[in-house]
Amino acid sequence: MSGTLYERLGGEDAIAAVVDEFYDRVMADEQVAGYFDDVDMQKQRAHQAQFISSVTGGPVEYSGEEMETVHADMGITPSDFQAIATHLDDALVEFDVGEDDREAVLEEIASYQGDIVTAAD
C-alpha cells in the first residue's frame, strides 16, 4: 500500500461520493435517521467529507467543533454508533474500497467513539 489512506480512497471526489452513499444509507435506517431530523444534510455531507478527508491524511484540516461537544446532547448509544459505522463500511464496499483500507477508516472513526457515544443501549 502506497500513499496516504486519503490517496488510496481516491481523494476528495471519491470521499464525497462515499459520504453521499453513506448518508443515503443512514437516512434510510429508522434506527439512526432521527438523529438528522433537524440537520442541513448538504452541510452535514460536506462536513463529514471534510472530517473523513482529514482523519485519512488528506490535505484538509477539520474545522468542526470538538466531537464531544457536538454529540453531547444527542444520546447516541453504542448500538447506534455501530449501525452508523456499518453504513460507512457498506458505503466503502459499494465503492470497491479494499478490506485493509476499510478497516483503517473504521479504526479512525472508532477512535472517536468515546466522544460520540453518550448513552447506554
Phi and psi restraints in degrees (range 20) as a CNS / XPLOR table:
assign (resid 1 and name C) (resid 2 and name N)
       (resid 2 and name CA) (resid 2 and name C) 1.0 -119.6 20.0 2
assign (resid 2 and name N) (resid 2 and name CA)
       (resid 2 and name C) (resid 3 and name N) 1.0 160.3 20.0 2
assign (resid 2 and name C) (resid 3 and name N)
       (resid 3 and name CA) (resid 3 and name C) 1.0 74.6 20.0 2
assign (resid 3 and name N) (resid 3 and name CA)
       (resid 3 and name C) (resid 4 and name N) 1.0 175.5 20.0 2
assign (resid 3 and name C) (resid 4 and name N)
       (resid 4 and name CA) (resid 4 and name C) 1.0 -75.9 20.0 2
assign (resid 4 and name N) (resid 4 and name CA)
       (resid 4 and name C) (resid 5 and name N) 1.0 163.1 20.0 2
assign (resid 4 and name C) (resid 5 and name N)
       (resid 5 and name CA) (resid 5 and name C) 1.0 -57.7 20.0 2
assign (resid 5 and name N) (resid 5 and name CA)
       (resid 5 and name C) (resid 6 and name N) 1.0 -40.0 20.0 2
assign (resid 5 and name C) (resid 6 and name N)
       (resid 6 and name CA) (resid 6 and name C) 1.0 -54.6 20.0 2
assign (resid 6 and name N) (resid 6 and name CA)
       (resid 6 and name C) (resid 7 and name N) 1.0 -47.5 20.0 2
assign (resid 6 and name C) (resid 7 and name N)
       (resid 7 and name CA) (resid 7 and name C) 1.0 -66.2 20.0 2
assign (resid 7 and name N) (resid 7 and name CA)
       (resid 7 and name C) (resid 8 and name N) 1.0 -41.3 20.0 2
assign (resid 7 and name C) (resid 8 and name N)
       (resid 8 and name CA) (resid 8 and name C) 1.0 -65.6 20.0 2
assign (resid 8 and name N) (resid 8 and name CA)
       (resid 8 and name C) (resid 9 and name N) 1.0 -29.1 20.0 2
assign (resid 8 and name C) (resid 9 and name N)
       (resid 9 and name CA) (resid 9 and name C) 1.0 -75.2 20.0 2
assign (resid 9 and name N) (resid 9 and name CA)
       (resid 9 and name C) (resid 10 and name N) 1.0 -17.2 20.0 2
assign (resid 9 and name C) (resid 10 and name N)
       (resid 10 and name CA) (resid 10 and name C) 1.0 109.7 20.0 2
assign (resid 10 and name N) (resid 10 and name CA)
       (resid 10 and name C) (resid 11 and name N) 1.0 5.2 20.0 2
assign (resid 10 and name C) (resid 11 and name N)
       (resid 11 and name CA) (resid 11 and name C) 1.0 81.8 20.0 2
assign (resid 11 and name N) (resid 11 and name CA)
       (resid 11 and name C) (resid 12 and name N) 1.0 -164.6 20.0 2
assign (resid 11 and name C) (resid 12 and name N)
       (resid 12 and name CA) (resid 12 and name C) 1.0 -57.2 20.0 2
assign (resid 12 and name N) (resid 12 and name CA)
       (resid 12 and name C) (resid 13 and name N) 1.0 -49.8 20.0 2
assign (resid 12 and name C) (resid 13 and name N)
       (resid 13 and name CA) (resid 13 and name C) 1.0 -65.8 20.0 2
assign (resid 13 and name N) (resid 13 and name CA)
       (resid 13 and name C) (resid 14 and name N) 1.0 -41.1 20.0 2
assign (resid 13 and name C) (resid 14 and name N)
       (resid 14 and name CA) (resid 14 and name C) 1.0 -66.3 20.0 2
assign (resid 14 and name N) (resid 14 and name CA)
       (resid 14 and name C) (resid 15 and name N) 1.0 -41.2 20.0 2
assign (resid 14 and name C) (resid 15 and name N)
       (resid 15 and name CA) (resid 15 and name C) 1.0 -65.6 20.0 2
assign (resid 15 and name N) (resid 15 and name CA)
       (resid 15 and name C) (resid 16 and name N) 1.0 -40.6 20.0 2
assign (resid 15 and name C) (resid 16 and name N)
       (resid 16 and name CA) (resid 16 and name C) 1.0 -60.9 20.0 2
assign (resid 16 and name N) (resid 16 and name CA)
       (resid 16 and name C) (resid 17 and name N) 1.0 -39.4 20.0 2
assign (resid 16 and name C) (resid 17 and name N)
       (resid 17 and name CA) (resid 17 and name C) 1.0 -66.0 20.0 2
assign (resid 17 and name N) (resid 17 and name CA)
       (resid 17 and name C) (resid 18 and name N) 1.0 -41.7 20.0 2
assign (resid 17 and name C) (resid 18 and name N)
       (resid 18 and name CA) (resid 18 and name C) 1.0 -62.1 20.0 2
assign (resid 18 and name N) (resid 18 and name CA)
       (resid 18 and name C) (resid 19 and name N) 1.0 -43.3 20.0 2
assign (resid 18 and name C) (resid 19 and name N)
       (resid 19 and name CA) (resid 19 and name C) 1.0 -62.4 20.0 2
assign (resid 19 and name N) (resid 19 and name CA)
       (resid 19 and name C) (resid 20 and name N) 1.0 -40.6 20.0 2
assign (resid 19 and name C) (resid 20 and name N)
       (resid 20 and name CA) (resid 20 and name C) 1.0 -61.4 20.0 2
assign (resid 20 and name N) (resid 20 and name CA)
       (resid 20 and name C) (resid 21 and name N) 1.0 -45.8 20.0 2
assign (resid 20 and name C) (resid 21 and name N)
       (resid 21 and name CA) (resid 21 and name C) 1.0 -61.9 20.0 2
assign (resid 21 and name N) (resid 21 and name CA)
       (resid 21 and name C) (resid 22 and name N) 1.0 -43.2 20.0 2
assign (resid 21 and name C) (resid 22 and name N)
       (resid 22 and name CA) (resid 22 and name C) 1.0 -56.9 20.0 2
assign (resid 22 and name N) (resid 22 and name CA)
       (resid 22 and name C) (resid 23 and name N) 1.0 -51.5 20.0 2
assign (resid 22 and name C) (resid 23 and name N)
       (resid 23 and name CA) (resid 23 and name C) 1.0 -70.0 20.0 2
assign (resid 23 and name N) (resid 23 and name CA)
       (resid 23 and name C) (resid 24 and name N) 1.0 -30.0 20.0 2
assign (resid 23 and name C) (resid 24 and name N)
       (resid 24 and name CA) (resid 24 and name C) 1.0 -59.9 20.0 2
assign (resid 24 and name N) (resid 24 and name CA)
       (resid 24 and name C) (resid 25 and name N) 1.0 -42.0 20.0 2
assign (resid 24 and name C) (resid 25 and name N)
       (resid 25 and name CA) (resid 25 and name C) 1.0 -68.8 20.0 2
assign (resid 25 and name N) (resid 25 and name CA)
       (resid 25 and name C) (resid 26 and name N) 1.0 -43.4 20.0 2
assign (resid 25 and name C) (resid 26 and name N)
       (resid 26 and name CA) (resid 26 and name C) 1.0 -61.4 20.0 2
assign (resid 26 and name N) (resid 26 and name CA)
       (resid 26 and name C) (resid 27 and name N) 1.0 -45.0 20.0 2
assign (resid 26 and name C) (resid 27 and name N)
       (resid 27 and name CA) (resid 27 and name C) 1.0 -69.9 20.0 2
assign (resid 27 and name N) (resid 27 and name CA)
       (resid 27 and name C) (resid 28 and name N) 1.0 -19.3 20.0 2
assign (resid 27 and name C) (resid 28 and name N)
       (resid 28 and name CA) (resid 28 and name C) 1.0 -88.5 20.0 2
assign (resid 28 and name N) (resid 28 and name CA)
       (resid 28 and name C) (resid 29 and name N) 1.0 -3.1 20.0 2
assign (resid 28 and name C) (resid 29 and name N)
       (resid 29 and name CA) (resid 29 and name C) 1.0 -102.4 20.0 2
assign (resid 29 and name N) (resid 29 and name CA)
       (resid 29 and name C) (resid 30 and name N) 1.0 109.5 20.0 2
assign (resid 29 and name C) (resid 30 and name N)
       (resid 30 and name CA) (resid 30 and name C) 1.0 -58.5 20.0 2
assign (resid 30 and name N) (resid 30 and name CA)
       (resid 30 and name C) (resid 31 and name N) 1.0 -28.7 20.0 2
assign (resid 30 and name C) (resid 31 and name N)
       (resid 31 and name CA) (resid 31 and name C) 1.0 -61.9 20.0 2
assign (resid 31 and name N) (resid 31 and name CA)
       (resid 31 and name C) (resid 32 and name N) 1.0 -38.1 20.0 2
assign (resid 31 and name C) (resid 32 and name N)
       (resid 32 and name CA) (resid 32 and name C) 1.0 -121.3 20.0 2
assign (resid 32 and name N) (resid 32 and name CA)
       (resid 32 and name C) (resid 33 and name N) 1.0 -12.4 20.0 2
assign (resid 32 and name C) (resid 33 and name N)
       (resid 33 and name CA) (resid 33 and name C) 1.0 -59.0 20.0 2
assign (resid 33 and name N) (resid 33 and name CA)
       (resid 33 and name C) (resid 34 and name N) 1.0 -32.4 20.0 2
assign (resid 33 and name C) (resid 34 and name N)
       (resid 34 and name CA) (resid 34 and name C) 1.0 -59.8 20.0 2
assign (resid 34 and name N) (resid 34 and name CA)
       (resid 34 and name C) (resid 35 and name N) 1.0 -24.4 20.0 2
assign (resid 34 and name C) (resid 35 and name N)
       (resid 35 and name CA) (resid 35 and name C) 1.0 -63.4 20.0 2
assign (resid 35 and name N) (resid 35 and name CA)
       (resid 35 and name C) (resid 36 and name N) 1.0 -17.1 20.0 2
assign (resid 35 and name C) (resid 36 and name N)
       (resid 36 and name CA) (resid 36 and name C) 1.0 -113.2 20.0 2
assign (resid 36 and name N) (resid 36 and name CA)
       (resid 36 and name C) (resid 37 and name N) 1.0 15.5 20.0 2
assign (resid 36 and name C) (resid 37 and name N)
       (resid 37 and name CA) (resid 37 and name C) 1.0 -55.7 20.0 2
assign (resid 37 and name N) (resid 37 and name CA)
       (resid 37 and name C) (resid 38 and name N) 1.0 -43.5 20.0 2
assign (resid 37 and name C) (resid 38 and name N)
       (resid 38 and name CA) (resid 38 and name C) 1.0 -109.4 20.0 2
assign (resid 38 and name N) (resid 38 and name CA)
       (resid 38 and name C) (resid 39 and name N) 1.0 30.1 20.0 2
assign (resid 38 and name C) (resid 39 and name N)
       (resid 39 and name CA) (resid 39 and name C) 1.0 -107.8 20.0 2
assign (resid 39 and name N) (resid 39 and name CA)
       (resid 39 and name C) (resid 40 and name N) 1.0 135.8 20.0 2
assign (resid 39 and name C) (resid 40 and name N)
       (resid 40 and name CA) (resid 40 and name C) 1.0 -71.7 20.0 2
assign (resid 40 and name N) (resid 40 and name CA)
       (resid 40 and name C) (resid 41 and name N) 1.0 102.4 20.0 2
assign (resid 40 and name C) (resid 41 and name N)
       (resid 41 and name CA) (resid 41 and name C) 1.0 -70.7 20.0 2
assign (resid 41 and name N) (resid 41 and name CA)
       (resid 41 and name C) (resid 42 and name N) 1.0 -28.1 20.0 2
assign (resid 41 and name C) (resid 42 and name N)
       (resid 42 and name CA) (resid 42 and name C) 1.0 -64.7 20.0 2
assign (resid 42 and name N) (resid 42 and name CA)
       (resid 42 and name C) (resid 43 and name N) 1.0 -44.2 20.0 2
assign (resid 42 and name C) (resid 43 and name N)
       (resid 43 and name CA) (resid 43 and name C) 1.0 -66.3 20.0 2
assign (resid 43 and name N) (resid 43 and name CA)
       (resid 43 and name C) (resid 44 and name N) 1.0 -40.8 20.0 2
assign (resid 43 and name C) (resid 44 and name N)
       (resid 44 and name CA) (resid 44 and name C) 1.0 -63.4 20.0 2
assign (resid 44 and name N) (resid 44 and name CA)
       (resid 44 and name C) (resid 45 and name N) 1.0 -42.8 20.0 2
assign (resid 44 and name C) (resid 45 and name N)
       (resid 45 and name CA) (resid 45 and name C) 1.0 -62.3 20.0 2
assign (resid 45 and name N) (resid 45 and name CA)
       (resid 45 and name C) (resid 46 and name N) 1.0 -44.5 20.0 2
assign (resid 45 and name C) (resid 46 and name N)
       (resid 46 and name CA) (resid 46 and name C) 1.0 -64.2 20.0 2
assign (resid 46 and name N) (resid 46 and name CA)
       (resid 46 and name C) (resid 47 and name N) 1.0 -40.7 20.0 2
assign (resid 46 and name C) (resid 47 and name N)
       (resid 47 and name CA) (resid 47 and name C) 1.0 -64.4 20.0 2
assign (resid 47 and name N) (resid 47 and name CA)
       (resid 47 and name C) (resid 48 and name N) 1.0 -43.1 20.0 2
assign (resid 47 and name C) (resid 48 and name N)
       (resid 48 and name CA) (resid 48 and name C) 1.0 -66.8 20.0 2
assign (resid 48 and name N) (resid 48 and name CA)
       (resid 48 and name C) (resid 49 and name N) 1.0 -38.9 20.0 2
assign (resid 48 and name C) (resid 49 and name N)
       (resid 49 and name CA) (resid 49 and name C) 1.0 -62.8 20.0 2
assign (resid 49 and name N) (resid 49 and name CA)
       (resid 49 and name C) (resid 50 and name N) 1.0 -40.3 20.0 2
assign (resid 49 and name C) (resid 50 and name N)
       (resid 50 and name CA) (resid 50 and name C) 1.0 -63.3 20.0 2
assign (resid 50 and name N) (resid 50 and name CA)
       (resid 50 and name C) (resid 51 and name N) 1.0 -43.6 20.0 2
assign (resid 50 and name C) (resid 51 and name N)
       (resid 51 and name CA) (resid 51 and name C) 1.0 -63.0 20.0 2
assign (resid 51 and name N) (resid 51 and name CA)
       (resid 51 and name C) (resid 52 and name N) 1.0 -49.9 20.0 2
assign (resid 51 and name C) (resid 52 and name N)
       (resid 52 and name CA) (resid 52 and name C) 1.0 -63.4 20.0 2
assign (resid 52 and name N) (resid 52 and name CA)
       (resid 52 and name C) (resid 53 and name N) 1.0 -40.9 20.0 2
assign (resid 52 and name C) (resid 53 and name N)
       (resid 53 and name CA) (resid 53 and name C) 1.0 -58.9 20.0 2
assign (resid 53 and name N) (resid 53 and name CA)
       (resid 53 and name C) (resid 54 and name N) 1.0 -42.1 20.0 2
assign (resid 53 and name C) (resid 54 and name N)
       (resid 54 and name CA) (resid 54 and name C) 1.0 -65.9 20.0 2
assign (resid 54 and name N) (resid 54 and name CA)
       (resid 54 and name C) (resid 55 and name N) 1.0 -48.1 20.0 2
assign (resid 54 and name C) (resid 55 and name N)
       (resid 55 and name CA) (resid 55 and name C) 1.0 -75.3 20.0 2
assign (resid 55 and name N) (resid 55 and name CA)
       (resid 55 and name C) (resid 56 and name N) 1.0 -11.2 20.0 2
assign (resid 55 and name C) (resid 56 and name N)
       (resid 56 and name CA) (resid 56 and name C) 1.0 -101.5 20.0 2
assign (resid 56 and name N) (resid 56 and name CA)
       (resid 56 and name C) (resid 57 and name N) 1.0 10.5 20.0 2
assign (resid 56 and name C) (resid 57 and name N)
       (resid 57 and name CA) (resid 57 and name C) 1.0 91.5 20.0 2
assign (resid 57 and name N) (resid 57 and name CA)
       (resid 57 and name C) (resid 58 and name N) 1.0 16.1 20.0 2
assign (resid 57 and name C) (resid 58 and name N)
       (resid 58 and name CA) (resid 58 and name C) 1.0 -76.1 20.0 2
assign (resid 58 and name N) (resid 58 and name CA)
       (resid 58 and name C) (resid 59 and name N) 1.0 169.3 20.0 2
assign (resid 58 and name C) (resid 59 and name N)
       (resid 59 and name CA) (resid 59 and name C) 1.0 -80.7 20.0 2
assign (resid 59 and name N) (resid 59 and name CA)
       (resid 59 and name C) (resid 60 and name N) 1.0 45.1 20.0 2
assign (resid 59 and name C) (resid 60 and name N)
       (resid 60 and name CA) (resid 60 and name C) 1.0 -129.8 20.0 2
assign (resid 60 and name N) (resid 60 and name CA)
       (resid 60 and name C) (resid 61 and name N) 1.0 135.3 20.0 2
assign (resid 60 and name C) (resid 61 and name N)
       (resid 61 and name CA) (resid 61 and name C) 1.0 -103.8 20.0 2
assign (resid 61 and name N) (resid 61 and name CA)
       (resid 61 and name C) (resid 62 and name N) 1.0 125.1 20.0 2
assign (resid 61 and name C) (resid 62 and name N)
       (resid 62 and name CA) (resid 62 and name C) 1.0 -67.8 20.0 2
assign (resid 62 and name N) (resid 62 and name CA)
       (resid 62 and name C) (resid 63 and name N) 1.0 125.9 20.0 2
assign (resid 62 and name C) (resid 63 and name N)
       (resid 63 and name CA) (resid 63 and name C) 1.0 -112.8 20.0 2
assign (resid 63 and name N) (resid 63 and name CA)
       (resid 63 and name C) (resid 64 and name N) 1.0 11.7 20.0 2
assign (resid 63 and name C) (resid 64 and name N)
       (resid 64 and name CA) (resid 64 and name C) 1.0 -79.5 20.0 2
assign (resid 64 and name N) (resid 64 and name CA)
       (resid 64 and name C) (resid 65 and name N) 1.0 174.4 20.0 2
assign (resid 64 and name C) (resid 65 and name N)
       (resid 65 and name CA) (resid 65 and name C) 1.0 -68.4 20.0 2
assign (resid 65 and name N) (resid 65 and name CA)
       (resid 65 and name C) (resid 66 and name N) 1.0 166.5 20.0 2
assign (resid 65 and name C) (resid 66 and name N)
       (resid 66 and name CA) (resid 66 and name C) 1.0 -60.6 20.0 2
assign (resid 66 and name N) (resid 66 and name CA)
       (resid 66 and name C) (resid 67 and name N) 1.0 140.0 20.0 2
assign (resid 66 and name C) (resid 67 and name N)
       (resid 67 and name CA) (resid 67 and name C) 1.0 -54.7 20.0 2
assign (resid 67 and name N) (resid 67 and name CA)
       (resid 67 and name C) (resid 68 and name N) 1.0 -44.2 20.0 2
assign (resid 67 and name C) (resid 68 and name N)
       (resid 68 and name CA) (resid 68 and name C) 1.0 -62.1 20.0 2
assign (resid 68 and name N) (resid 68 and name CA)
       (resid 68 and name C) (resid 69 and name N) 1.0 -41.9 20.0 2
assign (resid 68 and name C) (resid 69 and name N)
       (resid 69 and name CA) (resid 69 and name C) 1.0 -65.0 20.0 2
assign (resid 69 and name N) (resid 69 and name CA)
       (resid 69 and name C) (resid 70 and name N) 1.0 -47.0 20.0 2
assign (resid 69 and name C) (resid 70 and name N)
       (resid 70 and name CA) (resid 70 and name C) 1.0 -63.4 20.0 2
assign (resid 70 and name N) (resid 70 and name CA)
       (resid 70 and name C) (resid 71 and name N) 1.0 -38.6 20.0 2
assign (resid 70 and name C) (resid 71 and name N)
       (resid 71 and name CA) (resid 71 and name C) 1.0 -98.5 20.0 2
assign (resid 71 and name N) (resid 71 and name CA)
       (resid 71 and name C) (resid 72 and name N) 1.0 -0.5 20.0 2
assign (resid 71 and name C) (resid 72 and name N)
       (resid 72 and name CA) (resid 72 and name C) 1.0 -53.9 20.0 2
assign (resid 72 and name N) (resid 72 and name CA)
       (resid 72 and name C) (resid 73 and name N) 1.0 -42.9 20.0 2
assign (resid 72 and name C) (resid 73 and name N)
       (resid 73 and name CA) (resid 73 and name C) 1.0 -101.8 20.0 2
assign (resid 73 and name N) (resid 73 and name CA)
       (resid 73 and name C) (resid 74 and name N) 1.0 13.0 20.0 2
assign (resid 73 and name C) (resid 74 and name N)
       (resid 74 and name CA) (resid 74 and name C) 1.0 -87.2 20.0 2
assign (resid 74 and name N) (resid 74 and name CA)
       (resid 74 and name C) (resid 75 and name N) 1.0 -20.5 20.0 2
assign (resid 74 and name C) (resid 75 and name N)
       (resid 75 and name CA) (resid 75 and name C) 1.0 68.2 20.0 2
assign (resid 75 and name N) (resid 75 and name CA)
       (resid 75 and name C) (resid 76 and name N) 1.0 36.5 20.0 2
assign (resid 75 and name C) (resid 76 and name N)
       (resid 76 and name CA) (resid 76 and name C) 1.0 -74.1 20.0 2
assign (resid 76 and name N) (resid 76 and name CA)
       (resid 76 and name C) (resid 77 and name N) 1.0 129.5 20.0 2
assign (resid 76 and name C) (resid 77 and name N)
       (resid 77 and name CA) (resid 77 and name C) 1.0 -95.6 20.0 2
assign (resid 77 and name N) (resid 77 and name CA)
       (resid 77 and name C) (resid 78 and name N) 1.0 164.5 20.0 2
assign (resid 77 and name C) (resid 78 and name N)
       (resid 78 and name CA) (resid 78 and name C) 1.0 -56.6 20.0 2
assign (resid 78 and name N) (resid 78 and name CA)
       (resid 78 and name C) (resid 79 and name N) 1.0 -39.8 20.0 2
assign (resid 78 and name C) (resid 79 and name N)
       (resid 79 and name CA) (resid 79 and name C) 1.0 -69.7 20.0 2
assign (resid 79 and name N) (resid 79 and name CA)
       (resid 79 and name C) (resid 80 and name N) 1.0 -32.6 20.0 2
assign (resid 79 and name C) (resid 80 and name N)
       (resid 80 and name CA) (resid 80 and name C) 1.0 -67.1 20.0 2
assign (resid 80 and name N) (resid 80 and name CA)
       (resid 80 and name C) (resid 81 and name N) 1.0 -43.5 20.0 2
assign (resid 80 and name C) (resid 81 and name N)
       (resid 81 and name CA) (resid 81 and name C) 1.0 -58.9 20.0 2
assign (resid 81 and name N) (resid 81 and name CA)
       (resid 81 and name C) (resid 82 and name N) 1.0 -43.9 20.0 2
assign (resid 81 and name C) (resid 82 and name N)
       (resid 82 and name CA) (resid 82 and name C) 1.0 -64.8 20.0 2
assign (resid 82 and name N) (resid 82 and name CA)
       (resid 82 and name C) (resid 83 and name N) 1.0 -39.8 20.0 2
assign (resid 82 and name C) (resid 83 and name N)
       (resid 83 and name CA) (resid 83 and name C) 1.0 -62.0 20.0 2
assign (resid 83 and name N) (resid 83 and name CA)
       (resid 83 and name C) (resid 84 and name N) 1.0 -43.1 20.0 2
assign (resid 83 and name C) (resid 84 and name N)
       (resid 84 and name CA) (resid 84 and name C) 1.0 -67.1 20.0 2
assign (resid 84 and name N) (resid 84 and name CA)
       (resid 84 and name C) (resid 85 and name N) 1.0 -41.2 20.0 2
assign (resid 84 and name C) (resid 85 and name N)
       (resid 85 and name CA) (resid 85 and name C) 1.0 -62.1 20.0 2
assign (resid 85 and name N) (resid 85 and name CA)
       (resid 85 and name C) (resid 86 and name N) 1.0 -37.9 20.0 2
assign (resid 85 and name C) (resid 86 and name N)
       (resid 86 and name CA) (resid 86 and name C) 1.0 -64.5 20.0 2
assign (resid 86 and name N) (resid 86 and name CA)
       (resid 86 and name C) (resid 87 and name N) 1.0 -39.8 20.0 2
assign (resid 86 and name C) (resid 87 and name N)
       (resid 87 and name CA) (resid 87 and name C) 1.0 -63.6 20.0 2
assign (resid 87 and name N) (resid 87 and name CA)
       (resid 87 and name C) (resid 88 and name N) 1.0 -37.6 20.0 2
assign (resid 87 and name C) (resid 88 and name N)
       (resid 88 and name CA) (resid 88 and name C) 1.0 -65.2 20.0 2
assign (resid 88 and name N) (resid 88 and name CA)
       (resid 88 and name C) (resid 89 and name N) 1.0 -45.4 20.0 2
assign (resid 88 and name C) (resid 89 and name N)
       (resid 89 and name CA) (resid 89 and name C) 1.0 -60.3 20.0 2
assign (resid 89 and name N) (resid 89 and name CA)
       (resid 89 and name C) (resid 90 and name N) 1.0 -44.5 20.0 2
assign (resid 89 and name C) (resid 90 and name N)
       (resid 90 and name CA) (resid 90 and name C) 1.0 -62.6 20.0 2
assign (resid 90 and name N) (resid 90 and name CA)
       (resid 90 and name C) (resid 91 and name N) 1.0 -38.0 20.0 2
assign (resid 90 and name C) (resid 91 and name N)
       (resid 91 and name CA) (resid 91 and name C) 1.0 -65.7 20.0 2
assign (resid 91 and name N) (resid 91 and name CA)
       (resid 91 and name C) (resid 92 and name N) 1.0 -39.7 20.0 2
assign (resid 91 and name C) (resid 92 and name N)
       (resid 92 and name CA) (resid 92 and name C) 1.0 -64.4 20.0 2
assign (resid 92 and name N) (resid 92 and name CA)
       (resid 92 and name C) (resid 93 and name N) 1.0 -40.4 20.0 2
assign (resid 92 and name C) (resid 93 and name N)
       (resid 93 and name CA) (resid 93 and name C) 1.0 -60.9 20.0 2
assign (resid 93 and name N) (resid 93 and name CA)
       (resid 93 and name C) (resid 94 and name N) 1.0 -42.5 20.0 2
assign (resid 93 and name C) (resid 94 and name N)
       (resid 94 and name CA) (resid 94 and name C) 1.0 -55.7 20.0 2
assign (resid 94 and name N) (resid 94 and name CA)
       (resid 94 and name C) (resid 95 and name N) 1.0 -31.6 20.0 2
assign (resid 94 and name C) (resid 95 and name N)
       (resid 95 and name CA) (resid 95 and name C) 1.0 -100.7 20.0 2
assign (resid 95 and name N) (resid 95 and name CA)
       (resid 95 and name C) (resid 96 and name N) 1.0 20.5 20.0 2
assign (resid 95 and name C) (resid 96 and name N)
       (resid 96 and name CA) (resid 96 and name C) 1.0 59.0 20.0 2
assign (resid 96 and name N) (resid 96 and name CA)
       (resid 96 and name C) (resid 97 and name N) 1.0 33.6 20.0 2
assign (resid 96 and name C) (resid 97 and name N)
       (resid 97 and name CA) (resid 97 and name C) 1.0 -76.8 20.0 2
assign (resid 97 and name N) (resid 97 and name CA)
       (resid 97 and name C) (resid 98 and name N) 1.0 131.3 20.0 2
assign (resid 97 and name C) (resid 98 and name N)
       (resid 98 and name CA) (resid 98 and name C) 1.0 -64.5 20.0 2
assign (resid 98 and name N) (resid 98 and name CA)
       (resid 98 and name C) (resid 99 and name N) 1.0 158.4 20.0 2
assign (resid 98 and name C) (resid 99 and name N)
       (resid 99 and name CA) (resid 99 and name C) 1.0 -58.0 20.0 2
assign (resid 99 and name N) (resid 99 and name CA)
       (resid 99 and name C) (resid 100 and name N) 1.0 -44.6 20.0 2
assign (resid 99 and name C) (resid 100 and name N)
       (resid 100 and name CA) (resid 100 and name C) 1.0 -60.9 20.0 2
assign (resid 100 and name N) (resid 100 and name CA)
       (resid 100 and name C) (resid 101 and name N) 1.0 -43.0 20.0 2
assign (resid 100 and name C) (resid 101 and name N)
       (resid 101 and name CA) (resid 101 and name C) 1.0 -70.8 20.0 2
assign (resid 101 and name N) (resid 101 and name CA)
       (resid 101 and name C) (resid 102 and name N) 1.0 -36.8 20.0 2
assign (resid 101 and name C) (resid 102 and name N)
       (resid 102 and name CA) (resid 102 and name C) 1.0 -61.6 20.0 2
assign (resid 102 and name N) (resid 102 and name CA)
       (resid 102 and name C) (resid 103 and name N) 1.0 -45.6 20.0 2
assign (resid 102 and name C) (resid 103 and name N)
       (resid 103 and name CA) (resid 103 and name C) 1.0 -61.0 20.0 2
assign (resid 103 and name N) (resid 103 and name CA)
       (resid 103 and name C) (resid 104 and name N) 1.0 -38.5 20.0 2
assign (resid 103 and name C) (resid 104 and name N)
       (resid 104 and name CA) (resid 104 and name C) 1.0 -64.5 20.0 2
assign (resid 104 and name N) (resid 104 and name CA)
       (resid 104 and name C) (resid 105 and name N) 1.0 -42.1 20.0 2
assign (resid 104 and name C) (resid 105 and name N)
       (resid 105 and name CA) (resid 105 and name C) 1.0 -63.0 20.0 2
assign (resid 105 and name N) (resid 105 and name CA)
       (resid 105 and name C) (resid 106 and name N) 1.0 -47.2 20.0 2
assign (resid 105 and name C) (resid 106 and name N)
       (resid 106 and name CA) (resid 106 and name C) 1.0 -65.6 20.0 2
assign (resid 106 and name N) (resid 106 and name CA)
       (resid 106 and name C) (resid 107 and name N) 1.0 -34.1 20.0 2
assign (resid 106 and name C) (resid 107 and name N)
       (resid 107 and name CA) (resid 107 and name C) 1.0 -64.2 20.0 2
assign (resid 107 and name N) (resid 107 and name CA)
       (resid 107 and name C) (resid 108 and name N) 1.0 -41.4 20.0 2
assign (resid 107 and name C) (resid 108 and name N)
       (resid 108 and name CA) (resid 108 and name C) 1.0 -60.4 20.0 2
assign (resid 108 and name N) (resid 108 and name CA)
       (resid 108 and name C) (resid 109 and name N) 1.0 -46.4 20.0 2
assign (resid 108 and name C) (resid 109 and name N)
       (resid 109 and name CA) (resid 109 and name C) 1.0 -65.3 20.0 2
assign (resid 109 and name N) (resid 109 and name CA)
       (resid 109 and name C) (resid 110 and name N) 1.0 -42.8 20.0 2
assign (resid 109 and name C) (resid 110 and name N)
       (resid 110 and name CA) (resid 110 and name C) 1.0 -61.5 20.0 2
assign (resid 110 and name N) (resid 110 and name CA)
       (resid 110 and name C) (resid 111 and name N) 1.0 -26.2 20.0 2
assign (resid 110 and name C) (resid 111 and name N)
       (resid 111 and name CA) (resid 111 and name C) 1.0 -65.5 20.0 2
assign (resid 111 and name N) (resid 111 and name CA)
       (resid 111 and name C) (resid 112 and name N) 1.0 -14.8 20.0 2
assign (resid 111 and name C) (resid 112 and name N)
       (resid 112 and name CA) (resid 112 and name C) 1.0 -99.9 20.0 2
assign (resid 112 and name N) (resid 112 and name CA)
       (resid 112 and name C) (resid 113 and name N) 1.0 1.9 20.0 2
assign (resid 112 and name C) (resid 113 and name N)
       (resid 113 and name CA) (resid 113 and name C) 1.0 -56.9 20.0 2
assign (resid 113 and name N) (resid 113 and name CA)
       (resid 113 and name C) (resid 114 and name N) 1.0 -41.2 20.0 2
assign (resid 113 and name C) (resid 114 and name N)
       (resid 114 and name CA) (resid 114 and name C) 1.0 -62.0 20.0 2
assign (resid 114 and name N) (resid 114 and name CA)
       (resid 114 and name C) (resid 115 and name N) 1.0 -27.5 20.0 2
assign (resid 114 and name C) (resid 115 and name N)
       (resid 115 and name CA) (resid 115 and name C) 1.0 -86.8 20.0 2
assign (resid 115 and name N) (resid 115 and name CA)
       (resid 115 and name C) (resid 116 and name N) 1.0 -22.5 20.0 2
assign (resid 115 and name C) (resid 116 and name N)
       (resid 116 and name CA) (resid 116 and name C) 1.0 -95.7 20.0 2
assign (resid 116 and name N) (resid 116 and name CA)
       (resid 116 and name C) (resid 117 and name N) 1.0 -40.7 20.0 2
assign (resid 116 and name C) (resid 117 and name N)
       (resid 117 and name CA) (resid 117 and name C) 1.0 -80.9 20.0 2
assign (resid 117 and name N) (resid 117 and name CA)
       (resid 117 and name C) (resid 118 and name N) 1.0 119.4 20.0 2
assign (resid 117 and name C) (resid 118 and name N)
       (resid 118 and name CA) (resid 118 and name C) 1.0 -126.2 20.0 2
assign (resid 118 and name N) (resid 118 and name CA)
       (resid 118 and name C) (resid 119 and name N) 1.0 6.6 20.0 2
assign (resid 118 and name C) (resid 119 and name N)
       (resid 119 and name CA) (resid 119 and name C) 1.0 -140.8 20.0 2
assign (resid 119 and name N) (resid 119 and name CA)
       (resid 119 and name C) (resid 120 and name N) 1.0 157.7 20.0 2
assign (resid 119 and name C) (resid 120 and name N)
       (resid 120 and name CA) (resid 120 and name C) 1.0 -87.1 20.0 2
assign (resid 120 and name N) (resid 120 and name CA)
       (resid 120 and name C) (resid 121 and name N) 1.0 158.3 20.0 2
